């Protein structure tokens, strides 16, 4: 019998006849130094491999399962080729052991692809994504995700289910904590930066992983902010609000996209061919593979869409959902039978399998399938990673209020400092959601950070005062170490102890907000006030007449309208991560100057949500701030807002040029530090189209730059606007259009900026 050999990396595969064993790769093989494989080369090698694969083997490649603990069942499925990917495995030795089964004990020696939720760090935890968005610093986000990718890749992971790019305008939705906020332009800039951080210059770059932007599309727009609920969006909203971050991520080279859980306009996203084939692939040009969210394919049956699991699997693959993520046996186990029965073409199955194989080739897994177990610990324990996390946390802080210049505090001025609140000394909670593989011993709580910063200059003590408990427990609680609920009688004792501590102290730092489990997946809220008994604690302490600084830790804006007048200084810390306590302490005592800005509009109450700055002008626009009779309809804090320990002046903008067909213009301003301290200002540019073929938002962010200035220093900041800056999707023409005419342009420090000019878009409508 004639045999032809195809060399697939280190694996020799027989194109005709029996399989020849592949050479065994060493677990400690050095990191590849060759250039990453191109898309074209990977496709050619995938085609050659697919020609030898059975229907069952193709179906196996597009099946992914959760693995919380190794067992014989997983090993059997790897051996028979019915699993192509695993998630939630992070131990390098376990990954190598499972990979050896795939590479050395299967017919075609195809390596496994290991994925994980590396959302804002693996061992080193960075600020949650909403916090990173508050930095208004894409370069910082890229750096953070590069560190996260390095730790992930060193652990044996190949792919992360991040960044989450759902534009989020309803603070009731718990997953706002994972989002880039409410604005599509900011979301796009943060999204593309994170993709570059995760993947490096190309898929397969050593020390990097494949990025998987999610959730495609519109997941954050669920009615009532209820996780997983149906979403109904107009085509204009889809194209102008929810699509831009994904477009930017795909243009940055994202190798994977995760489809969403919910129905979009009555069709489940994992079975929505218009969404995945037309919009994602045809319009955005996406070349990678699509994975479902966990159990989303099987859920098509529950959602009254698919008749059964087999029907759901067929619908998913036909719609362009290439891989199923499943807890337990998935719907894709039925695919081989469906192909044989004629319910799905083998060509459709082959296309899906090819997309997954291309990713494996581009990651270099056929050449270097194993992870260096010794190097893993070296990378994970790199102290430079903790320093990077601290820097990111410092840049994410937003100063919301500072009456009387209470901040920064002077070390030694207050001899007894009380750090009070349920989040004062809670290392778990300072990390935020989607943190699983951290080292709690090196996590710095707010109390620990302040105590370390002050040293012998002050006596620092802490008390929780109240506890935080969800009414319905989080399904993720078993994956994270937690505290036991207080026993009867302890609540009253802890409350009195905290008030007594505050009474005996010179300064109180209140650490309030949401626990780790109160923001994230399955963490929607119907009420945005401080959970539990925190408000009563805050009122009791502010009534003492002591200087009080409020530090918020949370994943969304909270209703602090009643507390805000009683509190002279408020610092929004989000969930700042591993070195969060150190970062916040340094900001409180002036070692760093907060320069972050709000990536979301901050409501006065839950009755205002969804609320966002880029609404359209409507009937009686002068009454826009008085639409409710019981409270102002304006926000407590606008989008882009954030104070500093210094002051800035941003001059009126000047415009050079106009946007003719194919042209561009420059908008310039001068920003000056008019205070006595060095600090950062985020110069923001907004535009408004006065007239055209559709009503357009009152303002749209189209540029920003974070600028560091010494006291007294000035700098010119320039922005370029082109046709893309004024192009929008029009519901009437059902296409992207540009309207000629006059546009307003503002520059300033938030979305309520007043410094204004105008520019012209010339030429014909297009």
C-alpha positions in Angstrom: 0.0 0.0 0.0 1.3 3.5 -0.9 1.6 5.9 1.9 2.1 9.6 1.8 3.1 11.5 4.8 1.9 15.0 5.8 4.1 16.7 8.4 1.9 18.7 10.7 4.4 20.3 13.0 5.9 17.6 15.0 3.2 15.1 14.0 3.5 12.7 11.1 0.1 11.9 9.7 -0.5 9.2 7.1 -2.7 10.4 4.2 -3.3 6.8 3.1 -3.1 3.9 5.4 -2.2 3.5 9.1 -1.1 6.4 11.4 2.6 6.7 12.2 3.3 7.7 15.8 4.3 11.3 16.4 7.6 12.1 18.2 7.1 12.9 21.8 7.6 16.6 22.6 9.3 17.6 25.9 7.2 19.3 28.5 10.0 21.8 29.0 10.4 22.7 25.4 11.6 26.3 24.9 9.2 28.9 23.8 9.0 29.0 20.0 11.1 31.7 18.3 9.9 31.2 14.8 7.4 33.7 13.3 3.8 32.9 13.9 2.0 30.9 11.2 0.0 33.0 8.7 -3.8 32.5 8.2 -3.2 31.2 4.7 -0.6 28.6 5.8 -2.8 27.5 8.6 -5.7 27.1 6.3 -3.7 24.9 3.9 -2.5 22.7 6.7 -6.0 22.5 8.1 -7.4 21.5 4.8 -4.9 18.7 4.4 -5.7 17.4 7.9 -9.5 17.6 7.4 -9.2 15.4 4.3 -8.2 12.5 6.7 -10.8 13.2 9.4 -14.0 11.3 10.0 -17.3 13.0 10.7 -17.0 12.1 14.3 -13.5 13.6 14.6 -14.6 16.8 13.0 -17.5 17.1 15.4 -15.1 16.4 18.3 -12.9 19.3 17.3 -15.8 21.8 17.8 -16.9 20.4 21.2 -15.6 22.1 24.3 -16.3 21.0 27.9 -15.8 22.5 31.3 -13.4 20.4 33.4 -13.3 21.3 37.1 -11.5 18.1 38.1 -9.7 15.4 36.0 -11.4 12.1 35.7 -11.4 9.0 33.5 -14.4 10.2 31.5 -12.6 13.2 30.2 -9.6 11.1 29.3 -11.7 8.6 27.4 -13.4 11.4 25.5 -9.9 12.9 24.6 -8.8 9.4 23.4 -11.8 8.9 21.2 -11.5 12.4 19.7 -14.9 13.7 21.0 -13.4 16.7 22.7 -11.3 19.4 20.9 -11.1 21.9 23.7 -11.3 22.1 27.5 -11.9 25.1 29.8 -11.3 25.8 33.5 -8.1 23.8 33.6 -5.1 25.9 34.8 -2.6 23.5 36.3 0.3 23.2 33.9 1.0 19.5 34.9 -2.7 18.6 34.3 -2.7 20.4 31.0 0.4 18.5 29.9 -1.0 15.2 31.0 -4.2 15.7 29.0 -2.3 17.1 26.1 -0.2 14.0 25.9 -3.3 11.9 25.6 -4.4 14.0 22.6 -1.0 14.2 20.9 0.3 10.7 21.7 -2.8 8.4 22.0 -5.2 9.5 19.3 -5.3 8.6 15.6 -4.5 12.0 14.2 -2.5 13.5 17.1 -4.5 16.8 17.2 -3.7 18.9 20.2 -6.3 20.2 22.6 -7.1 23.9 22.9 -7.3 25.1 26.5 -9.4 28.2 27.3 -10.2 30.1 30.5 -11.8 33.3 31.7 -8.7 35.5 32.0 -10.9 38.6 32.2 -8.7 40.9 34.3 -5.8 38.7 35.2 -4.9 35.2 36.1 -2.8 35.1 39.3 -2.1 38.8 39.2 -5.5 40.5 39.3 -5.8 43.9 37.6 -8.8 46.3 38.1 -12.1 45.0 36.7 -12.8 46.1 33.1 -15.1 48.9 34.0 -12.3 50.2 36.2 -9.7 49.9 33.4 -12.1 51.8 31.1 -12.2 54.5 33.8 -8.5 55.0 33.2 -9.3 56.3 29.7 -5.9 54.9 28.9 -5.9 52.2 26.2 -2.1 51.7 26.5 -2.6 50.8 30.1 -5.3 48.3 29.2 -3.0 46.8 26.6 -0.2 46.5 29.1 -2.4 44.9 31.7 -3.8 42.3 29.3 -0.3 41.5 28.0 0.7 40.6 31.6 -2.4 38.5 32.0 -1.7 36.8 28.7 1.8 36.0 29.7 0.6 34.3 33.0 -2.1 32.4 31.1 0.2 31.2 28.3 2.9 30.2 30.9 0.2 28.1 32.6 -0.6 26.2 29.4 -3.7 28.2 28.3 -4.1 29.2 24.7 -7.3 31.3 24.7 -9.2 33.7 26.9 -12.9 34.5 26.8 -12.2 38.3 26.9 -12.5 41.2 26.4 -16.2 41.7 27.1 -17.3 44.5 24.8 -21.0 44.8 25.6 -22.0 48.5 25.7 -23.7 48.8 29.0 -26.2 51.6 29.8 -28.3 50.0 32.6 -26.6 49.7 35.9 -29.0 47.1 37.1 -27.2 44.6 34.8 -24.6 42.9 36.9 -22.1 42.4 34.1 -21.5 46.1 33.7 -18.5 45.3 35.8 -16.9 43.5 32.9 -17.8 46.0 30.3 -16.0 49.1 28.9 -19.0 51.2 29.9 -21.7 53.0 27.9 -19.9 54.6 25.0 -19.1 52.8 21.7 -16.1 55.0 20.9 -14.4 54.4 24.3 -15.5 50.7 24.1 -13.8 50.4 20.7 -10.5 51.9 21.8 -10.4 49.8 25.0 -11.4 46.7 23.0 -8.8 46.9 20.4 -6.1 47.7 23.0 -7.1 44.6 25.0 -7.0 42.4 21.9 -3.4 43.6 21.2 -2.5 43.0 24.8 -3.8 39.4 24.8 -2.6 38.4 21.3 0.5 40.5 20.7 1.3 41.5 17.1 -0.1 38.2 15.7 -1.9 35.1 16.8 0.7 32.6 18.0 3.1 35.2 19.4 5.0 33.6 22.3 3.7 34.6 25.7 0.3 35.5 24.3 -3.1 33.9 23.9 -6.1 34.2 21.5 -8.6 36.9 22.5 -12.3 36.1 22.4 -14.4 39.3 22.4 -17.9 38.7 23.8 -20.9 38.6 23.8 -22.0 39.0 20.2 -24.4 40.9 20.3 -26.4 43.3 22.5 -26.3 41.1 25.7 -26.2 44.2 27.9 -29.5 45.6 26.6 -31.7 43.0 28.4 -34.9 44.4 29.6 -34.8 45.4 33.3 -31.1 44.7 33.4 -31.9 41.0 34.0 -29.1 38.7 33.0 -29.9 36.3 30.1 -33.3 38.0 29.4 -34.3 38.8 25.8 -33.0 41.8 23.9 -34.8 43.8 21.2 -32.7 46.3 19.3 -33.2 48.4 16.2 -30.8 48.0 13.4 -29.6 51.6 14.1 -28.8 50.7 17.7 -27.0 47.6 16.6 -24.8 49.3 14.1 -24.2 52.7 15.8 -24.0 51.6 19.5 -23.3 47.9 20.0 -21.2 47.0 16.9 -18.3 49.5 17.0 -16.3 47.8 19.8 -16.5 44.4 18.0 -15.6 46.0 14.7 -12.5 47.5 16.3 -11.6 44.2 18.1 -11.8 42.3 14.8 -9.8 44.9 12.9 -7.2 44.5 15.7 -7.0 40.8 14.8 -9.2 39.0 17.4 -9.1 35.3 16.6 -12.3 34.3 18.4 -15.7 35.7 19.2 -18.2 34.4 21.7 -21.9 34.5 20.8 -24.4 35.7 23.4 -26.8 33.7 25.6 -30.0 35.5 24.9 -32.6 36.0 22.1 -31.8 39.0 19.9 -35.0 40.1 18.3 -36.6 36.7 19.1 -33.7 34.6 17.7 -31.1 33.0 20.1 -27.7 34.5 19.3 -26.1 31.0 19.0 -28.5 30.1 16.3 -28.8 33.5 14.6 -27.4 33.2 11.0 -28.0 36.9 10.3 -26.0 37.8 13.3 -23.1 35.4 12.9 -22.8 34.9 9.2 -24.1 38.2 7.7 -23.2 40.8 10.3 -20.0 39.2 11.9 -18.5 37.5 8.9 -19.8 39.3 5.8 -20.0 42.9 7.2 -17.1 42.8 9.7 -14.9 40.4 7.9 -14.3 38.1 10.8 -12.1 35.1 9.9 -11.8 33.3 13.2 -14.2 30.9 15.0 -17.3 31.5 17.1 -17.8 29.7 20.4 -21.1 29.7 22.2 -21.5 30.9 25.8 -21.8 28.1 28.3 -24.7 25.7 27.5 -26.2 28.3 25.1 -26.7 25.8 22.3 -28.5 23.3 24.5 -30.6 26.2 25.8 -32.1 26.8 22.3 -34.5 24.0 23.2 -35.4 25.6 26.5 -35.9 28.9 24.7 -38.6 27.3 22.5 -36.5 27.7 19.4 -35.0 24.3 18.7 -37.1 21.1 18.8 -34.4 19.2 20.7 -30.6 19.1 21.3 -29.9 17.6 17.8 -32.0 20.4 16.2 -30.2 23.0 18.3 -26.8 21.7 17.2 -27.7 21.8 13.5 -29.1 25.3 13.8 -26.0 26.5 15.6 -23.5 25.2 13.1 -25.6 26.3 10.1 -25.8 29.8 11.7 -22.0 30.0 12.0 -21.6 29.1 15.7 -18.6 26.9 15.2 -17.9 25.5 18.7 -20.2 24.6 21.6 -19.1 25.4 25.2 -20.9 22.9 27.4 -21.1 21.8 31.0 -21.5 18.1 30.7 -22.6 16.4 27.5 -23.3 18.9 24.8 -25.7 19.2 21.9 -22.8 18.8 19.4 -22.5 15.1 20.4 -25.5 14.7 18.0 -23.8 16.3 14.9 -22.3 13.2 13.4 -25.7 11.5 13.3 -27.3 14.6 11.9 -24.8 14.7 9.1 -25.4 11.1 8.3 -29.2 11.6 8.4 -28.9 14.6 6.0 -30.0 17.2 8.5 -26.7 19.0 8.2 -24.2 19.0 5.3 -20.8 17.7 6.0 -19.4 20.8 4.3 -20.9 23.0 7.1 -19.4 20.7 9.7 -16.0 20.8 7.9 -16.1 24.6 7.8 -16.6 24.9 11.5 -13.9 22.3 12.3 -11.5 24.1 9.9 -11.8 27.3 11.8 -10.9 25.6 15.1 -8.0 23.8 13.5 -6.7 27.0 11.9 -6.5 28.5 15.4 -4.5 25.5 16.7 -2.1 25.7 13.8 -1.7 29.5 14.3 -1.0 29.0 18.0 1.8 26.6 17.1 0.3 23.7 19.1 1.2 21.1 16.5 4.8 22.1 16.9 4.9 22.9 20.6 1.9 21.3 22.3 3.2 21.3 25.9 3.9 23.9 28.5 7.1 24.3 30.4 6.0 23.5 34.0 9.0 25.0 35.7 8.8 28.3 33.8 5.1 28.6 34.7 5.9 29.4 38.4 8.6 31.8 37.4 6.2 33.8 35.3 3.3 33.6 37.8 5.5 34.9 40.6 7.1 37.7 38.7 7.0 40.8 41.1 6.9 43.1 38.1 3.4 41.8 37.4 2.2 43.0 40.8 3.8 46.4 40.2 1.9 46.6 36.9 -1.3 45.8 38.6 -0.7 48.6 41.2 -0.1 51.1 38.4 -3.2 50.1 36.6 -5.3 50.4 39.8 -3.9 53.9 40.5 -4.8 55.0 37.0 -8.4 53.6 37.3 -9.3 55.6 40.4 -12.0 58.4 40.0 -12.3 61.2 42.4 -16.0 62.1 42.6 -16.0 64.7 45.3 -13.4 66.6 47.3 -15.1 69.4 49.2 -12.7 71.7 51.2 -9.8 69.9 49.6 -10.0 67.2 52.3 -7.9 65.0 50.0 -5.1 64.3 49.8 -4.6 63.5 53.4 -1.4 64.3 55.2 0.3 61.4 56.8 0.8 62.1 60.5 -1.9 64.7 60.7 -4.4 62.2 62.1 -3.1 60.1 64.9 -5.9 57.6 65.0 -7.4 56.4 61.7 -10.4 54.1 61.4 -11.0 52.1 58.2 -14.6 51.0 58.6 -17.1 49.0 56.4 -17.7 45.5 55.1 -15.1 46.1 52.4 -12.4 47.6 54.6 -10.4 44.5 55.2 -11.8 42.0 52.7 -9.1 40.8 50.3 -11.6 38.6 48.4 -13.9 41.5 47.6 -11.2 43.9 46.5 -10.5 41.6 43.6 -13.9 41.7 42.0 -15.7 39.0 40.0 -14.0 36.6 37.5 -11.0 36.1 39.7 -10.3 32.5 40.6 -6.5 31.7 40.6 -5.2 34.6 42.8 -3.0 34.3 45.8 -5.0 35.8 48.7 -1.8 36.1 50.8 -0.4 38.8 48.5 -3.7 40.6 48.0 -3.7 44.0 49.7 -7.0 45.1 51.3 -7.8 48.8 51.8 -7.1 48.5 55.6 -3.7 46.7 54.9 -2.8 49.3 52.3 -3.5 52.3 54.6 -1.8 50.6 57.6 1.3 49.9 55.6 1.3 53.4 54.1 1.1 55.1 57.5 3.4 52.8 59.4 4.2 54.3 62.8 2.8 57.7 61.8 -0.7 56.8 63.0 -2.7 54.1 64.8 -4.9 52.3 62.2 -7.7 50.0 63.2 -10.6 48.5 61.3 -14.1 47.2 61.8 -16.6 45.8 59.2 -19.7 47.3 61.0 -22.1 45.3 58.8 -22.0 42.2 56.6 -23.0 41.8 53.0 -25.1 38.9 51.9 -27.1 38.3 48.7 -30.7 37.3 49.0 -30.1 34.6 46.3 -26.6 33.1 46.5 -24.2 33.4 43.6 -23.7 30.3 41.6 -20.0 31.1 41.5 -19.7 31.1 45.3 -18.4 27.5 45.4 -15.5 28.5 43.1 -14.2 31.2 45.5 -13.3 31.1 49.2 -15.8 33.1 51.2 -16.8 34.1 54.7 -19.5 32.4 56.7 -22.6 34.4 57.5 -22.6 36.0 60.9 -24.3 34.2 63.7 -27.3 35.7 65.6 -26.4 38.6 67.8 -23.1 39.4 66.0 -24.6 42.0 63.7 -25.6 44.4 66.6 -22.2 43.9 68.2 -20.2 44.6 65.0 -22.3 47.7 64.3 -21.7 49.2 67.8 -18.0 48.3 67.6 -17.6 50.2 64.3 -19.4 53.3 65.6 -17.4 53.2 68.7 -14.2 53.0 66.7 -15.2 55.9 64.6 -16.1 58.0 67.7 -12.6 57.4 69.1 -10.7 58.2 65.9 -9.5 61.4 64.3 -10.3 60.3 60.7 -12.7 57.8 59.2 -12.3 56.1 55.9 -15.5 54.4 55.0 -15.2 51.4 52.6 -18.6 50.7 51.2 -20.1 49.2 48.1 -20.8 45.8 46.8 -19.1 42.5 47.7 -17.3 40.5 45.0 -20.4 38.3 44.4 -22.7 41.4 44.0 -21.4 42.4 40.6 -20.9 40.1 37.7 -22.8 37.3 36.0 -26.2 36.5 37.6 -25.8 39.6 39.7 -28.6 41.9 38.4 -30.1 44.2 40.9 -33.5 45.9 41.2 -32.2 48.5 43.6 -29.0 50.5 43.3 -28.7 51.7 46.9 -25.9 50.5 49.1 -26.7 46.8 49.9 -27.4 45.6 53.4 -27.2 47.9 56.3 -24.4 50.1 54.9 -26.5 53.3 54.7 -27.4 53.1 58.4 -23.8 52.6 59.2 -22.7 55.5 57.1 -25.4 57.8 58.6 -24.3 56.8 62.1 -20.7 57.6 61.4 -21.2 60.8 59.5 -23.4 62.1 62.3 -20.3 62.0 64.6 -18.8 65.1 63.0 -15.5 63.4 62.1 -13.7 64.0 58.8 -15.0 61.2 56.6 -13.7 59.9 53.3 -15.9 57.5 51.3 -14.1 54.8 49.2 -16.5 52.9 47.0 -15.7 49.4 45.7 -18.3 48.3 43.2 -18.9 47.2 39.6 -21.5 49.7 38.6 -22.8 53.2 39.7 -24.7 53.0 43.0 -27.4 55.2 44.3 -25.5 57.4 46.8 -27.7 60.4 46.4 -28.7 60.5 50.1 -25.1 59.9 51.3 -23.3 62.3 48.9 -24.3 65.5 50.7 -23.0 64.1 54.0 -19.6 63.0 52.7 -17.0 65.6 51.8 -14.7 63.3 49.8 -15.6 60.3 47.6 -13.2 58.1 45.7 -14.4 55.5 43.3 -12.0 52.5 43.4 -14.1 49.9 41.5 -12.6 46.5 42.3 -8.9 47.5 42.0 -7.3 44.1 42.2 -4.3 42.4 43.8 -2.6 45.7 44.9 -5.8 47.6 45.2 -5.3 48.5 48.8 -1.9 49.9 48.1 -3.1 51.9 45.2 -6.0 53.5 47.0 -3.8 54.3 50.1 -1.3 56.0 47.8 -4.1 58.1 46.3 -5.6 59.0 49.6 -2.3 60.3 50.9 -1.3 62.1 47.7 1.5 59.8 46.5 -0.5 59.6 43.2 -3.1 62.0 41.9 -6.4 60.4 40.8 -7.0 61.0 37.1 -9.6 58.5 36.0 -13.0 59.4 34.5 -16.4 57.8 34.7 -17.0 55.5 31.7 -20.7 55.5 32.5 -23.3 58.1 33.4 -23.9 58.0 37.2 -27.7 58.0 38.0 -29.3 59.6 41.0 -31.6 56.6 41.4 -32.5 53.4 39.8 -35.6 55.1 38.3 -33.3 56.9 35.9 -31.8 53.8 34.3 -31.0 53.2 31.5 -29.3 56.6 31.4 -26.5 57.7 29.0 -25.2 61.0 27.8 -25.5 60.4 24.0 -29.3 60.6 23.8 -31.1 62.4 21.0 -32.6 65.9 21.3 -36.3 65.5 21.8 -39.5 67.5 22.2 -39.0 70.5 24.6 -35.3 70.0 25.0 -35.0 72.8 27.6 -37.1 70.6 29.9 -34.7 67.6 29.3 -33.5 67.9 32.9 -37.0 68.0 34.4 -38.7 65.0 32.9 -39.4 63.6 36.3 -41.4 65.7 38.7 -39.9 64.1 41.8 -36.2 64.5 41.1 -34.0 66.0 38.4 -33.6 63.8 35.3 -30.0 64.8 35.0 -27.4 62.4 36.4 -25.6 62.8 39.7 -22.3 62.7 37.7 -22.0 62.9 33.9 -20.1 60.5 31.7 -16.4 61.4 31.5 -16.4 63.1 34.9 -13.6 62.9 37.4 -11.8 65.4 39.7 -8.2 65.9 40.5 -6.1 67.3 43.4 -5.1 70.0 41.0 -7.1 72.2 38.5 -7.0 72.3 34.7 -8.1 74.8 32.1 -9.0 73.5 28.6 -9.1 76.3 26.0 -11.8 76.6 23.3 -11.0 74.4 20.3 -9.7 75.6 17.0 -10.6 73.8 13.8 -8.4 73.5 10.7 -9.9 72.2 7.5 -13.2 70.5 6.7 -14.3 67.0 6.0 -14.5 66.8 2.2 -14.8 63.4 0.4 -11.7 61.5 1.5 -10.6 64.4 3.6 -9.9 65.1 7.3 -9.6 68.0 9.7 -7.8 68.8 12.9 -9.3 70.0 16.2 -6.8 71.5 18.6 -6.9 72.8 22.1 -4.5 73.8 24.9 -4.8 72.1 28.3 -3.1 73.8 31.2 -2.4 72.7 34.8 -3.5 75.7 36.8 -3.0 74.2 40.2 0.0 73.5 42.5 0.3 69.7 41.9 1.2 67.5 39.0 -1.8 65.6 37.7 -3.5 64.0 34.7 -6.4 65.4 32.7 -8.4 63.5 30.1 -9.1 65.9 27.3 -12.3 64.7 25.6 -13.8 65.7 22.2 -17.5 65.5 21.4 -19.4 66.2 18.2 -23.0 66.8 17.2 -24.6 66.8 13.8 -27.1 69.7 13.5 -29.2 68.2 10.7 -29.3 65.4 8.3 -31.2 62.3 7.2 -31.7 61.2 10.9 -31.8 62.7 14.3 -28.4 62.2 15.9 -27.2 62.2 19.5 -26.8 65.5 21.4 -23.1 64.6 21.8 -20.9 61.7 20.7 -17.3 61.1 22.0 -14.9 61.0 19.0 -11.6 61.4 20.7 -9.8 61.5 24.0 -6.2 61.8 25.4 -5.0 61.4 28.9 -2.3 64.1 29.5 0.1 64.3 32.4 1.1 67.8 33.3 3.4 69.4 35.9 2.1 72.3 37.9 1.9 75.3 35.6 2.6 73.3 32.5 0.5 73.6 29.3 0.3 71.4 26.2 -1.4 71.4 22.9 -3.6 68.4 22.2 -4.9 67.7 18.7 -7.5 65.3 17.3 -8.1 64.2 13.8 -11.6 63.8 12.4 -12.4 62.1 9.1 -15.3 60.6 7.3 -15.4 57.7 9.7 -16.0 60.2 12.5 -19.3 61.4 11.0 -20.5 58.2 9.3 -23.5 56.5 10.9 -26.0 53.7 10.0 -29.3 55.2 8.8 -32.5 53.3 9.3 -34.1 55.0 6.3 -31.5 54.0 3.7 -30.5 50.9 5.7 -26.9 51.7 5.1 -24.0 53.7 6.4 -24.3 57.4 5.4 -22.5 60.7 5.7 -24.6 63.9 5.8 -23.1 67.2 4.6 -23.7 70.2 6.9 -22.5 71.9 10.0 -21.4 70.0 13.1 -20.7 71.3 16.6 -17.5 70.2 18.4 -16.7 70.5 22.1 -13.5 69.8 24.1 -13.5 69.5 27.8 -13.1 67.3 30.9 -16.4 65.4 30.6 -19.5 65.1 28.4 -20.9 68.4 29.7 -17.9 70.3 28.2 -18.7 73.9 27.2 -15.7 75.0 25.1 -17.1 74.8 21.6 -16.5 75.4 17.9 -18.0 74.1 14.6 -16.9 72.4 11.5 -18.3 71.5 8.1 -18.8 68.3 6.2 -18.8 69.3 2.6 -19.6 67.5 -0.7 -22.6 65.5 -1.6 -24.5 63.2 0.7 -22.8 59.8 0.7 
